[in-house]
Amino acid sequence: MEFDSTDSVRNSNPLSYLQTVTFGEPMPLEHGGVLPEITVAYETYGTLNERKDNAVLICHALSGDSHVAAHNDTDDPGWWQIMVGDGKPIDTNKYFVICPNVLGGCRGTTGPDTVNPQTGKRYGMAFPEITIGDIVETEGKLVDDLGISRLLAVIGGSLGGICTLEWAIRFPDRLASAVCLAAGPHLTSQSLAFDIVARNAILSDPHFCNGNYHEHGVVPADGLAIARMLGHITYLSRESMMKKFDADRNQGRKLDTKFETKFSVGSYLAYQGEKFVDRFDANSYLTISTAIDTFELGSSPEELKRKLRKIMCRFLILSFSTDWLFPPFLSKELTQALLAQNKAVNYCNIMSDGGHDAFLLPNEFLLYGNMIGAFLRRSTKEAGEGASLSGSPATDSRFDFTQILDLIPASASVLDLGCGGGGLLSRLKQRGNTQLAGLELNEVKILECIDKGIDVVQADINAGLKEFEDDQFDFVVLSKTLQTIRDVEFVLSEMVRVGTRCIVSFPNLGYHEYRRRLAEYGRAPRIASTLPGTKAAAAEWYNTDDVRFLTLADFEDFCAEKHIRIHYALPLDTKQHQRITEDPNTNADTVVMVISR
């Protein structure tokens, strides 16, 4: 059993590169209190360019601070060392990175353990209740003081993700893009319950002294350690705990502690809890956790949409499959609310056993790290940097794509269902179409889309398109995916609801070569697979993702029966790169149809 965790690099050592700025005017707070002045502690990395348009603000989680990464080889590593630095996804050679300690914190920014200038004593429990909005207001003051009118990006996970959302709502014209990891529009009641128990552990510690423990020369160490133990459980997952502790679950490590160490997981939690006491303040824990718990963007889809209406930036939202502090459905709620209003959003739920802390771990770093890096490159390009930072160009030469392109005007908005690596959308973008979005399930394909500068959302189209409004897009495209759909009638009805026109392409099983293979050899047709990782010619009956086998004639009959209007039928021979005019149900291997209600 190892004690390593995302906390392993954090300590109470002095921050050698810490900077501070004090704002002397009183700051009114959202819940009615007033701070006579505020000091913001922060660290910066990289260089602000002449245009001042390469600044990236990073917002830390509850137990984090301004030290996001080491400044050099002799500096202590930071809490997001894998993400920030020379050549890393948040590249300090390209970006000017700012990471402030939050209001209410205990690493230099005004908080309960700092001195109230009006009394000459530490605030303690007299520190007023703050909100996420108050935290973001102080960060806005810092950005102003640095002479930056518009940020390239705001990035954060957990509490930092919540702050990122607040930034996009409160200052819609002050950031070009936002990356929100492992967060949501509010906490679940289960997560709130853990925070309540954690705060009660602190409040009931005999050394809490009504929050004035510093005056008595004591610290509510037991209560704070238990609070951290509870919190740490929510940061992990069942899978990660099984891997970490099951092999020696009954072999706890002996520690100089009053906490139970009979089991290996107990030793781990005791160590993490007591280590936390060395670097964090109990009143800050109460203050910041309460701010998180009271954050609410909307208790209904309608209210959430209303709160997000002012957002102008492009979003990347990432959740993690085993996160039960901010479960993935919360990120999906955010994504759906943004999509319903035609906001530019990218979303992926990354499969991980890392739990809530997955965004700090190396396990899936190649995926989420590269997504963030590609997203920032796109933001930089759109902010006016050179073409050297552009994503991968579109190289897909599928013949049916060229035919579909001819059917879509350059001014049209397009939603591509099952968009793969963004081949069709990237060609539309290069041609000049601007309002483009894709839906895709595969994580690697989503990364390819982001790298090409295509907005993509992870979604199973079999579940429908409920996040989209009626006639939201000029065209909805389903390219060589119809044969994989479980409920064809439902999905097509959703398509014609959301799109003014819909384009459907599919392999035509009436094609003479498929017929001959079945009739002469008694073998199922071999059709190019759309399964990730399979070769185009490798799809047999047992490894194809197809669940439907239809012909052009079958589809025409279906449309007539379901009162779907066929505007245009385009039978193709994709091997010879030509359109078919004679006996299309026999001579076309692929069919492109334009339909509507």
N, C-alpha and C positions, 0 to 999 in steps of 0.2 A: 504494500500500500504506500503510495507516494503522497506527499503533501502539496505537490505542484498544482497550481490552478492559475486562473487569470490574475490572481492577486500576487503571484510569486514575484513579479518584478517591482511591485509597489512597496514603498517604505516611507519613513518619516524624515529622511535625509533632507537637508536644506536644498531648495531648488536653485541651482547656480545661475540659471538664465531667466529667473522670474523678473518680470517687469510689473509695475503698478501705476495706476493713474487714479487720482482722487477728484471727484466731482463735488464741489463744495455746496452747491445749492440743494435745498431739501427735495427729496424724492417722494411724492405721494404714491401710495400703494393701492392696488385694486380692491383690497378688502378694508380700506379705510385708514390704515396706519400711515405714518410718515417716517422716513429715515432722514435725519438732519443732513447727512452727507453719505456718500458711498465711495468706497475704494474697490477697484476691479484689478485683480491679479491675473496676469496672462503671460504666455510665452509665444514667440513667433519663430518661424522657420522660413528660410528662403528669402527672396528679395521681391519687394513690390515694384512692378514695372512702371515705366513712365506714364502709361495710360491709366494705371491703378485699376486694371480690370482682371488681374490674375489672383485676387485674394480669395482664399477658401477658409471659412470659419468652421471649426470643429467643436461640437458640443459634447461634453463628456457625460457619462452615466452617474448614478447617484454617488458611488464611492470613488469616482475619478477625480481628476484635478487638471491643472493646466499642462502638466508634463506628459504630453501625448507621445513623444519620442525623444530619444537621445539627440543632443545637439552635436556631439562628436564622440570619438572612441573612448574618451575618459569620463563621459557623462553617464549617469544611470539610465538604463533603458526605460522607455515610457510605456504607458498602458496600451498603446496601439502601435507598438514598434514595428509590427509586420506590415502596417499599412502606410506609414508616413516616413518619408526619407528619400535619399538620393536613388532615383530609378525605380521607386516603389509606386504603387497605384496613385497615391497622393504624392506626386513627385515634387520634392522641394527645390529641384532645379528649374521647374516650370511655374510652380505656384507659390504664392506668399501665404503661408499657413498661420492662422491665428487660433489659439486655444485658450479661452478664459476659464478661470475657476468661477463656478456659478454663484450668484447672490445667495447668501445663506450658507455658503461653504465654509471650510475651515483651513484653506490653504492660501490665505492672503486676501480674498475678497470679503467685503463686509458680511458678517454673519454673527451668530449668537456668541461666539468666543472672542469677537473683537470689542474694542472699547467704545462705548457710547460717548461721543464728545460732549454731550450735555450733562452727563453725570460723572464722567471720569472712571466709570466701572464697566466691566464687561456686561453686554446685554443680557446674557443668560436667557431665562424664560421671558424676559421683557422684550426680546426681539419680536417684532410684529409678524403676524402671519403673512406669508408671501404666496404668490401664484407663479405659474409658468410664464404668464405675461410679464410679471415684474422681472423675472430672470432675463427674459429676452429684451426688455427695455434697457436693462443695464448693459447687455451685450451690444445693443444698438448705439448706446452712448460711447462705448469703447471704439466701435467701428467708425463713428463720426470723428472721434479724437485722432484716429489714425489717418484721417483725410480720405476715407474710402466712401464713395457715394453709392456704389453698387458692387455687391459680392458676386464672384463667379459662381460660388456654391456655398451652401450651408449643409453640413454633413453631421449626422449623429445617430447613435444607437441607444435604445432604452430611454432613459430620461433625455438623452441627447436627441433621440428621434422625436420625442414629444416637443422639445424646444425647436427642432427643425420645422415641424408642422406650424408651430406658433409663429416662427419667423415668416413663413410663406404667407400666413394669413394677416399678420400685423404689418408687415412691410412688403407688400406684394411687388412693388417696383424696385426693391433694393437687392434682389437676388435673381440671378439668371437660372439657377437650377438648385435642386434640393435632393439629398439622399437620406432617406429615412429607413433605418434598420431596426428590426425587432421592437416595434412600437405599435401604437394604435391610437384611435380617437379617444380612448378612455381605458381604464383598467377593468378587468372582469371583477365580479364580486369575490371570487375565490382569491385572486391576487390581492384585492383590497383587504381581505380577511388576514392574510399573512402580515401585511403591513400593520394592521391594528394590533395583532398579538406582539409584533416586534416593538411597537411603541409602548405597549403596556409593560413589556419586560424592562424597558428603560425607566419608565415612570415609577415602577414599583421597586426599583433598586433602592435599598436603604441609604445609599450614598448619593442619590439624585439631588436631595436637598432642595426640592422645588426648583430645580434648574440652576441653582446658585452654588453648585459643588465646587467651583474654582475658589470661591471665597472661603470655603471650609477646608481647602487643601486636599480634597478627595476627588475621585472619579467614579461614576457608576459603571465600573468595568464589567461586572457580571451581566447587568442588563444590556449593555451595548454589545457584549460578546454574544449573548443569546439572540439579540436582534439580528446580528450578522449571520449566525448559524441558520436562523430561519430564512433570511434572505438568500443565503448561499444555496439552500436546498432548491429554491425556486429558480436559481440560475442554471442548475444542472438539469438532467433528464433521467428518466428511468433507465434508458439504455446506457448512458454514460456512467451512471452510478453502478450498474451491474458490472460493466467492464472494469471499473476502478476498484470495486470493493468485494465482489462476490467470491473471488478466488481465495481470499483470506479474511472473510467477513468476521470470523470469531477470533481474530488475532489482532486485537487493538494494541497500539503502541503506547508504552508507558510515557506519560508526560508529567511535568510538574504543573498540574492543573487540578482544580476542584471539580471539573466537569467529568462526566462518565467517559471512560476510554476502553470499556470492555470489548467493544466491537471496532473494527477498522474504520467504519464510517464515523463512529463517535470520536475517535482520535483525530481524524481529519477535520471534523467540524470544530472540535475544541481548539485545535491549532489555528484554524482560520479565524475563529472568533477572537481569540486572545491577540493574534497578530494585528487584527483590525483596530483594536483598542489603542494600539501604539500610534496610530496615524489619523484617527478620526475623532470628531467631537460628538458627544451624545446629543446635544441640543441641535447641532447641524443635521443629524440623522432625523430627528423629529421634524425639523423645519422643512427639509427638502422632501422627505417621504410624504408629508402632508400636502405639499404643493403638487406632487405627482398624483396623489389620490383624488384631489379636487379638480384635476384637469378633465374637462368634458367638452368635446367638440360636437356632440349630438347624440341624444338618446334614441333617435329615429333616423331612418334614411333621409327623410325630408329635411330635418334639422341639420344633419351632417352636410348635405348638399348646400344648404344656405350658408353655413359657416365657410365652406370651401369655395364659394362662388367668386371671391375676389382674387383667388390665386392666379398668378400670371406666369410663374416659372415652370420649367419642365421638371418632372419628378421621376426619381428611381426609388421604388419601394421594395425592400427585401424582407422577407420573413423566413423563419427556419422551422422545419417540420415538427421538431420535438420541443419547441418553446411553449411552455405552459404558463409563463408569466404574462407574455403578450402572444397569445395563440395566433396562428396564421389567419384565422377568420377575421380578426380585427384589421389586419393589413388589407385583406380582400374587401372589407367594407369601405376602407379609404379609397382603394383603387376603383371600386364600382361607382362611388360618389363622384370621383374625378372624371371617369369615363362618361358618365351620364351628362356631363356638362362640356364635353369636347375638350377637356384639359389634356395636355401632353403628359402622358404617364407611362412608365415602364414598371412591370411588376414580376417578381419571381419568388416562389416559395421553395427555398433550397432544402433538399433532402439532407438531413444532418442528424447525428445522434448527440450533438453538442449542447442541446437545450438552448436556453435564452442566451447563454454566453457564447454561442457559436460564432457570433460576429467578431469576437475577439480571438478566436482560436485558429490555428493553421489547418485544421481538418479539411475544410472546404474552401480554403483561401484562394486556390487557383480559380475557382468559379466566382465567388462573390468579390474577390479582390480585382479580378480582371473586369468584371461588370462595372465596378466603380471606376476603374481606370479608363475604360472605354467611354463611359458616360461623361467623365470629366473632359476627355479629349474632344468629344462632340460639343460640350458646352464652350470649350476654349475656341474651337473653330467658329462657332456661331457668334462668339463675342468678338471675332475679328482677327484671331491669330492666323498664322500661315497654314497653307494646305498640308504642310508636313505632319500636322496633327490630325489629319482627317482619318476616318475609318477606312476599312477595306472597301475597294470599289466593287460594284456589282459585276459578276463574271458569269452568271447563269445564262446559258445559251439555249434553254429549252424552247423548242419551236412553238409549243402552245402558249408560252409566255408572250412571244412576239405577236401572236394573234390576239391574245387578250388585251395587250397594250393598244392595239388598233381600235378596240371597242370602247376604250375609256378616254374621254376628253382630258386635256391637260389641266383643266380647271376643276376636275371632279375630286370629291373626297372619297376615300376608299378604305374599307375594312377588309382585310385578308384573313380568312379563317383557316387555321392550320398553315401558317405562313412559312414554316420551316426556318431556314436561315435568312429569310428576307429577300430572296432573289427577285421576286416580282415587285415588291414594294421598293426595293432599292433602284430598280430600273425606272419605276414611276417617279421616284424622287429625283433621279438624274435628269429626267425629262421635264421636270418642273412642277409636278403635283406636290402640294404642300400639306394638305390635311390627310395624313396616312396613319393607319394603325394596323397592328397584326395581333392575332391570337395564336398561341403556340404552347404545347405542353412540355416539350423537351428542353431541359435546362441549357444544354450545350447550344442548341439552335437559338435559344433566347439570347445567349451571349453573342452569337454571330450577328443577330439583328442589332443589338446595342452597338456592336463594333462598327456596323455599317451606318449607324445614325438613324436607325428605324425604331420608332416607338412600338414596343411589344409588351403584351400582357400574357402571363401564363394562365391558361384557362382550358377547360375541357368543353369543347363546343357541343358535345352531347348533352350538356346541362342547360343549353340554351343561351340566349343573349339578353337576359333580363336587365343587365347593367346599362343597356343602350335604349334610347328613346325611339319612338316610331319615326321612320324616315330620317334618321340621324345622318346617314351616309348616302351619297349619290349612288355608289356601287358597293355591294358586298360580294366578295369573291370566295368561292370554294373550289380550289384548283386541285384536281386529282386526289380528292379526299372523300368524295361522296360515298365511295365504295367501302369506307371504313366506318361510316356513321351507323349507330345502333338504331336510332329512331329517325328514319329519313323524313317522314311526314312532319314531325315536330321541328327538326332543325331547318328544313326548307321553309316552314311557316314562319319561323323566327327570322330567317334571312329576308324574306319578302316584306316582313314588318319593319325591319331596321333599314333596309336599303330601298331606295326608289327603283333601282334596277339591280338585279343579281346576275352574276356570271358563275355558272357551274360547269366544270370540266370533269370528265371521267373516262376511264378506259372502256371501250365498246366491246363487250364480249361477243357481239355478233360478227366481229372482224374475221375475215376468211382464214387467216393463219391460226387463230384460236379454235375456230370450228374444225379445221383440218387436223390439228393436234389431238383434239378430242375424238373426232370421228375415225381417223386412220390409225392412231396409235393408242387410243384409250387412255390418254394422259391429260391431266388438268392443265389449263393454260399457265404458262410462266410469264408473269407480268412484273414489270419493274416495281420493286418494293419502295414504300415510303417509310419503312421502319428505320429509326436511327441506327447507324452502324452497319446496315446491310448493304451489300453491293446491288447495283441496279438490276443485274441479271440473276440474282440469287434467290428470288422469292418463289418458293415452291408452295404447295398447298398447305404445308405444315408451318411455314415461317412467314407467311404473308399476314399483313394487318387487315386485309380485306375481309369484310363480313357480308358484302353484297356483291352479286354478280348480275350485272344488268346490261342491256343493249340500248342503242339509240331508240329503237321502237318501244322498248319497255318504258323508257323515261317519257316519251311522248304520250303514251297511254296514261301514265301516272299524272302528268300535268293536266290532261283533259279531265280525268276523274276528279282531281282535287281543285279544279277551277283556277289553275295557275296559268298565266298567260305566257306563251313562248313568243318573244319578239324576234329572235334570230337563232338559227341553228348553224353551227360551223363544224362540219365533219372534217377531220384531218387525218392525213397519213404522216405521222411524225418521223417515220424512218426516211421517207422521201422528201420531207419538208414541203408538202403541198396540200392544198385544199382538195376535197373530194366532192365531185358534183354528180357522179353516176353511182346509183345503188349504195348510198352512204352506210346503210346498216350492215353491208357486207365488206365494203372497201375502206372504211375509216377505222383506225385503231384507237382514236381518241375523238371525243366530241366536246365542243364548247357550246353552251346554251346561254342565251340571255333571257331572263324571265322576270316577271313581276306579279303582283297580286292581280 
